[in-house]
């Protein structure tokens, strides 16, 4: 316990020793992330997933065609972090197998988070973090623009198709997990709806999952023309190109997942006004799937929301994760009269907003 003597804080020896250990999490905190990314790029989770029995180091080395000694060191590290695990094959031989965590790192798994790992740890996403302190100290150029020759995030994505695909794949990955949590935890949100327009729906991943779960719903996937032009066809889903600041297609409900956190309050209000115009005044609603930070009650994903807020600071000009009070403000300013909040088994919450 810290004491204060004549303005000077005195910490216990135990606290100081703990700090000396904890500091290494920040000095070398990037190492686990880099090792996991390496494993994904090598395809190790998929190889183990498709192997019916524990896989020896020699078998994995042969499959990858890599250096056995180097692979052993990577696997030893990832086993320590419980990404993979060892299982005995015989008295003298062990093999590698999956864990629930590594199964989330397969490229094809239904709940895969691999594309999100690759996106958020790619060079173009990491570069703006090195510009963050300069921005806080008064540099007028936003971190992402400072790192990428003056281009904002969306301009950079549009000009770099490979990075755009990485972004779309990462967002689709997050959408699959989020929609599964929405469907499992709050299916009543979609009761009575015949049409739903997903504003900023990207390649339609979220809407495909919604229509599959609730086949009576007709889905409209709405995004910029160059985005929806790449979206795959799916029964019950119509892809429509446009700009949410101009208009939103008519529907019983508007679905907004991780769209508003990219924008300032003023722009959120404009988007929400267009959404309000698109739904029936008496029966319509806007379904928002976003994080809520600084929740009064404990939330198991609270730390994720705080980290995402830092990500918004580094990657967008004015984006942020909002408190419930901040959400209430933009809803009120956009002309909505009430809203409800439902928590699900992910860092998102479901906010239903009514005219």
NORBEL-V737932 format. One record per residue. N is the residue number from 1. PSI is psi in radians with two decimals (* if undefined). D_LAST is the distance of its C-alpha to the last C-alpha in Angstrom with 2 decimals. Layout:
# NORBEL-V737932
n=N psi=PSI d_last=D_LAST
n=N psi=PSI d_last=D_LAST
This chain:
# NORBEL-V737932
n=1 psi=2.33 d_last=51.38
n=2 psi=2.41 d_last=51.43
n=3 psi=2.73 d_last=53.46
n=4 psi=2.05 d_last=53.53
n=5 psi=2.00 d_last=57.00
n=6 psi=0.81 d_last=57.43
n=7 psi=-0.11 d_last=54.14
n=8 psi=2.22 d_last=54.92
n=9 psi=2.25 d_last=52.98
n=10 psi=2.11 d_last=55.36
n=11 psi=2.66 d_last=54.12
n=12 psi=2.79 d_last=55.94
n=13 psi=-0.65 d_last=57.96
n=14 psi=-0.74 d_last=55.73
n=15 psi=-0.73 d_last=52.60
n=16 psi=-0.64 d_last=54.45
n=17 psi=-0.68 d_last=55.72
n=18 psi=-0.72 d_last=52.26
n=19 psi=-0.66 d_last=50.98
n=20 psi=-0.51 d_last=53.83
n=21 psi=-0.76 d_last=52.67
n=22 psi=-0.56 d_last=48.94
n=23 psi=-0.47 d_last=49.48
n=24 psi=-0.34 d_last=50.61
n=25 psi=-0.49 d_last=47.12
n=26 psi=-0.47 d_last=46.12
n=27 psi=-0.76 d_last=49.36
n=28 psi=0.41 d_last=49.29
n=29 psi=-0.37 d_last=45.68
n=30 psi=-0.31 d_last=45.40
n=31 psi=-0.86 d_last=48.19
n=32 psi=-0.68 d_last=46.36
n=33 psi=-0.78 d_last=43.62
n=34 psi=-0.67 d_last=46.32
n=35 psi=-0.70 d_last=48.24
n=36 psi=-0.75 d_last=45.25
n=37 psi=-0.73 d_last=44.48
n=38 psi=-0.79 d_last=48.16
n=39 psi=-0.71 d_last=48.06
n=40 psi=-0.82 d_last=45.07
n=41 psi=-0.57 d_last=46.79
n=42 psi=-0.33 d_last=49.99
n=43 psi=0.35 d_last=48.19
n=44 psi=-0.81 d_last=49.65
n=45 psi=-0.69 d_last=46.75
n=46 psi=-0.69 d_last=46.87
n=47 psi=-0.81 d_last=50.66
n=48 psi=-0.63 d_last=50.73
n=49 psi=-0.62 d_last=47.98
n=50 psi=-0.04 d_last=50.09
n=51 psi=2.19 d_last=53.33
n=52 psi=-0.41 d_last=54.12
n=53 psi=2.87 d_last=56.21
n=54 psi=2.43 d_last=56.30
n=55 psi=2.19 d_last=57.28
n=56 psi=2.85 d_last=60.19
n=57 psi=-0.72 d_last=60.28
n=58 psi=-0.72 d_last=62.84
n=59 psi=-0.75 d_last=60.71
n=60 psi=-0.69 d_last=57.61
n=61 psi=-0.78 d_last=59.76
n=62 psi=-0.74 d_last=61.26
n=63 psi=-0.68 d_last=57.91
n=64 psi=-0.43 d_last=56.56
n=65 psi=0.71 d_last=59.87
n=66 psi=-3.11 d_last=59.62
n=67 psi=2.16 d_last=61.80
n=68 psi=-0.72 d_last=62.24
n=69 psi=-0.75 d_last=62.85
n=70 psi=-0.70 d_last=59.72
n=71 psi=-0.71 d_last=57.59
n=72 psi=-0.74 d_last=59.04
n=73 psi=-0.69 d_last=57.94
n=74 psi=-0.80 d_last=54.35
n=75 psi=-0.68 d_last=54.20
n=76 psi=-0.74 d_last=55.84
n=77 psi=-0.82 d_last=53.17
n=78 psi=-0.47 d_last=50.24
n=79 psi=-0.68 d_last=51.83
n=80 psi=-0.64 d_last=52.07
n=81 psi=0.16 d_last=48.31
n=82 psi=0.45 d_last=47.85
n=83 psi=-0.85 d_last=46.40
n=84 psi=3.04 d_last=49.25
n=85 psi=2.80 d_last=51.87
n=86 psi=2.46 d_last=55.56
n=87 psi=2.38 d_last=57.03
n=88 psi=2.37 d_last=60.81
n=89 psi=-0.69 d_last=62.36
n=90 psi=-2.99 d_last=65.92
n=91 psi=-0.44 d_last=67.95
n=92 psi=-0.02 d_last=68.12
n=93 psi=2.40 d_last=65.07
n=94 psi=2.76 d_last=61.32
n=95 psi=2.86 d_last=58.45
n=96 psi=2.46 d_last=54.89
n=97 psi=2.98 d_last=51.90
n=98 psi=2.82 d_last=48.14
n=99 psi=2.92 d_last=45.99
n=100 psi=-0.56 d_last=42.35
n=101 psi=-0.80 d_last=41.59
n=102 psi=-0.42 d_last=43.66
n=103 psi=-0.40 d_last=42.13
n=104 psi=-0.11 d_last=38.85
n=105 psi=0.07 d_last=40.92
n=106 psi=2.63 d_last=42.07
n=107 psi=-0.45 d_last=40.95
n=108 psi=-0.06 d_last=40.14
n=109 psi=2.57 d_last=38.84
n=110 psi=-0.60 d_last=35.51
n=111 psi=0.38 d_last=34.46
n=112 psi=2.39 d_last=36.31
n=113 psi=0.22 d_last=35.37
n=114 psi=-0.78 d_last=38.37
n=115 psi=-0.53 d_last=36.58
n=116 psi=-0.69 d_last=34.41
n=117 psi=-0.81 d_last=37.67
n=118 psi=-0.66 d_last=39.27
n=119 psi=-0.96 d_last=36.37
n=120 psi=-0.14 d_last=35.95
n=121 psi=0.39 d_last=39.73
n=122 psi=2.69 d_last=40.60
n=123 psi=-0.67 d_last=42.48
n=124 psi=-0.44 d_last=39.81
n=125 psi=-0.61 d_last=37.25
n=126 psi=-0.55 d_last=39.87
n=127 psi=-0.75 d_last=41.28
n=128 psi=-0.42 d_last=38.50
n=129 psi=-0.53 d_last=39.04
n=130 psi=-0.13 d_last=42.42
n=131 psi=0.02 d_last=40.84
n=132 psi=-0.79 d_last=38.41
n=133 psi=-0.63 d_last=40.78
n=134 psi=-0.66 d_last=41.77
n=135 psi=-0.75 d_last=38.18
n=136 psi=-0.48 d_last=37.75
n=137 psi=0.10 d_last=41.02
n=138 psi=-0.06 d_last=39.89
n=139 psi=2.19 d_last=40.32
n=140 psi=-0.20 d_last=37.89
n=141 psi=2.19 d_last=37.69
n=142 psi=2.62 d_last=35.05
n=143 psi=-0.80 d_last=36.73
n=144 psi=-0.75 d_last=35.84
n=145 psi=-0.67 d_last=36.98
n=146 psi=-0.55 d_last=40.10
n=147 psi=-0.27 d_last=41.01
n=148 psi=0.84 d_last=40.42
n=149 psi=0.71 d_last=42.04
n=150 psi=-0.07 d_last=39.06
n=151 psi=2.37 d_last=36.66
n=152 psi=3.10 d_last=33.18
n=153 psi=-0.86 d_last=31.97
n=154 psi=-0.64 d_last=30.41
n=155 psi=-0.68 d_last=33.36
n=156 psi=-0.78 d_last=35.78
n=157 psi=-0.77 d_last=34.21
n=158 psi=-0.59 d_last=34.28
n=159 psi=-0.18 d_last=37.92
n=160 psi=1.54 d_last=39.08
n=161 psi=-0.62 d_last=38.41
n=162 psi=-0.73 d_last=40.11
n=163 psi=-0.57 d_last=37.89
n=164 psi=-0.70 d_last=34.89
n=165 psi=-0.71 d_last=35.92
n=166 psi=-0.74 d_last=36.39
n=167 psi=-0.84 d_last=32.86
n=168 psi=-0.70 d_last=31.36
n=169 psi=-0.71 d_last=33.52
n=170 psi=-0.75 d_last=32.48
n=171 psi=-0.65 d_last=28.75
n=172 psi=-0.69 d_last=29.35
n=173 psi=-0.85 d_last=31.29
n=174 psi=-0.66 d_last=28.52
n=175 psi=-0.72 d_last=25.97
n=176 psi=-0.79 d_last=28.30
n=177 psi=-0.76 d_last=28.60
n=178 psi=-0.80 d_last=24.92
n=179 psi=-0.66 d_last=23.84
n=180 psi=-0.70 d_last=26.76
n=181 psi=-0.66 d_last=25.56
n=182 psi=-0.85 d_last=22.01
n=183 psi=-0.75 d_last=23.56
n=184 psi=-0.69 d_last=26.15
n=185 psi=-0.41 d_last=24.16
n=186 psi=0.96 d_last=20.74
n=187 psi=-0.41 d_last=21.25
n=188 psi=-0.30 d_last=18.91
n=189 psi=-0.53 d_last=15.95
n=190 psi=0.06 d_last=17.02
n=191 psi=2.35 d_last=17.91
n=192 psi=-0.02 d_last=16.97
n=193 psi=2.33 d_last=15.91
n=194 psi=-0.53 d_last=18.19
n=195 psi=2.45 d_last=17.16
n=196 psi=2.26 d_last=16.09
n=197 psi=2.16 d_last=16.45
n=198 psi=1.84 d_last=17.87
n=199 psi=2.18 d_last=17.43
n=200 psi=0.62 d_last=20.63
n=201 psi=0.00 d_last=22.12
n=202 psi=-2.22 d_last=25.70
n=203 psi=0.11 d_last=28.23
n=204 psi=0.18 d_last=25.84
n=205 psi=-0.85 d_last=27.17
n=206 psi=-0.79 d_last=23.92
n=207 psi=-0.62 d_last=22.80
n=208 psi=-0.74 d_last=26.33
n=209 psi=-0.66 d_last=26.23
n=210 psi=-0.82 d_last=22.95
n=211 psi=-0.62 d_last=24.33
n=212 psi=-0.69 d_last=27.65
n=213 psi=-0.56 d_last=26.25
n=214 psi=1.36 d_last=24.00
n=215 psi=-0.20 d_last=26.01
n=216 psi=-0.17 d_last=23.98
n=217 psi=2.32 d_last=21.24
n=218 psi=2.18 d_last=21.76
n=219 psi=2.46 d_last=21.08
n=220 psi=1.97 d_last=20.64
n=221 psi=1.98 d_last=22.03
n=222 psi=2.09 d_last=21.00
n=223 psi=-3.12 d_last=23.07
n=224 psi=2.57 d_last=25.65
n=225 psi=-0.72 d_last=28.31
n=226 psi=-0.35 d_last=31.13
n=227 psi=-0.89 d_last=29.22
n=228 psi=-0.35 d_last=28.26
n=229 psi=-0.38 d_last=31.77
n=230 psi=-0.01 d_last=33.15
n=231 psi=2.34 d_last=30.81
n=232 psi=2.60 d_last=32.74
n=233 psi=2.57 d_last=32.09
n=234 psi=2.37 d_last=30.67
n=235 psi=2.31 d_last=30.22
n=236 psi=-0.01 d_last=26.68
n=237 psi=2.19 d_last=25.48
n=238 psi=2.28 d_last=25.32
n=239 psi=2.21 d_last=25.73
n=240 psi=2.25 d_last=24.21
n=241 psi=2.50 d_last=25.18
n=242 psi=-2.96 d_last=23.22
n=243 psi=2.14 d_last=21.67
n=244 psi=-0.28 d_last=18.10
n=245 psi=-0.26 d_last=18.53
n=246 psi=-0.87 d_last=19.29
n=247 psi=2.94 d_last=16.92
n=248 psi=2.34 d_last=15.45
n=249 psi=2.55 d_last=16.59
n=250 psi=2.48 d_last=14.50
n=251 psi=2.91 d_last=13.82
n=252 psi=-0.57 d_last=12.15
n=253 psi=2.59 d_last=11.17
n=254 psi=2.35 d_last=11.95
n=255 psi=2.15 d_last=14.53
n=256 psi=1.91 d_last=15.52
n=257 psi=2.01 d_last=18.73
n=258 psi=0.76 d_last=20.63
n=259 psi=-0.86 d_last=19.42
n=260 psi=-0.44 d_last=17.72
n=261 psi=-0.19 d_last=20.77
n=262 psi=-0.16 d_last=22.85
n=263 psi=2.76 d_last=21.31
n=264 psi=2.88 d_last=21.28
n=265 psi=-0.77 d_last=18.31
n=266 psi=-0.71 d_last=18.39
n=267 psi=-0.64 d_last=18.35
n=268 psi=-0.73 d_last=15.62
n=269 psi=-0.73 d_last=13.37
n=270 psi=-0.76 d_last=14.57
n=271 psi=-0.80 d_last=14.05
n=272 psi=-0.58 d_last=10.43
n=273 psi=-0.72 d_last=9.94
n=274 psi=-0.65 d_last=11.88
n=275 psi=-0.70 d_last=9.98
n=276 psi=-0.64 d_last=6.69
n=277 psi=-0.41 d_last=9.37
n=278 psi=-0.24 d_last=10.87
n=279 psi=2.71 d_last=8.68
n=280 psi=2.39 d_last=8.54
n=281 psi=-0.53 d_last=5.91
n=282 psi=-0.53 d_last=7.43
n=283 psi=-0.11 d_last=8.55
n=284 psi=2.91 d_last=7.29
n=285 psi=2.82 d_last=6.87
n=286 psi=2.22 d_last=8.68
n=287 psi=1.95 d_last=11.96
n=288 psi=2.24 d_last=13.79
n=289 psi=1.79 d_last=17.49
n=290 psi=2.95 d_last=19.13
n=291 psi=2.69 d_last=21.60
n=292 psi=2.04 d_last=21.04
n=293 psi=2.82 d_last=24.18
n=294 psi=0.72 d_last=25.85
n=295 psi=2.46 d_last=24.50
n=296 psi=-0.73 d_last=26.34
n=297 psi=2.70 d_last=27.49
n=298 psi=2.43 d_last=29.94
n=299 psi=2.27 d_last=28.61
n=300 psi=-0.32 d_last=31.16
n=301 psi=0.30 d_last=29.54
n=302 psi=-0.74 d_last=29.04
n=303 psi=-0.60 d_last=31.86
n=304 psi=-0.77 d_last=30.36
n=305 psi=-0.72 d_last=27.22
n=306 psi=-0.70 d_last=29.57
n=307 psi=-0.66 d_last=31.72
n=308 psi=-0.57 d_last=28.87
n=309 psi=-0.68 d_last=27.96
n=310 psi=-0.69 d_last=31.59
n=311 psi=-0.74 d_last=31.31
n=312 psi=-0.66 d_last=28.40
n=313 psi=-0.67 d_last=30.60
n=314 psi=-0.56 d_last=33.49
n=315 psi=-0.43 d_last=31.90
n=316 psi=2.85 d_last=29.11
n=317 psi=-0.78 d_last=29.17
n=318 psi=0.22 d_last=26.22
n=319 psi=2.74 d_last=24.57
n=320 psi=2.74 d_last=24.21
n=321 psi=2.46 d_last=23.02
n=322 psi=2.64 d_last=20.68
n=323 psi=2.94 d_last=20.84
n=324 psi=-0.62 d_last=17.97
n=325 psi=-0.70 d_last=18.10
n=326 psi=-0.68 d_last=17.92
n=327 psi=-0.76 d_last=14.90
n=328 psi=-0.67 d_last=13.14
n=329 psi=-0.86 d_last=14.27
n=330 psi=-0.59 d_last=12.94
n=331 psi=-0.80 d_last=9.36
n=332 psi=-0.77 d_last=9.70
n=333 psi=-0.44 d_last=11.57
n=334 psi=-0.04 d_last=9.24
n=335 psi=0.18 d_last=6.80
n=336 psi=2.65 d_last=4.40
n=337 psi=-0.45 d_last=5.55
n=338 psi=2.86 d_last=7.24
n=339 psi=2.73 d_last=9.10
n=340 psi=2.70 d_last=12.37
n=341 psi=2.32 d_last=15.48
n=342 psi=2.36 d_last=18.21
n=343 psi=2.49 d_last=21.56
n=344 psi=3.06 d_last=23.69
n=345 psi=1.05 d_last=27.28
n=346 psi=3.13 d_last=26.88
n=347 psi=-0.22 d_last=25.96
n=348 psi=2.77 d_last=22.34
n=349 psi=2.76 d_last=19.61
n=350 psi=2.12 d_last=16.58
n=351 psi=2.04 d_last=13.25
n=352 psi=2.16 d_last=10.34
n=353 psi=2.32 d_last=6.99
n=354 psi=2.53 d_last=3.84
n=355 psi=* d_last=0.00
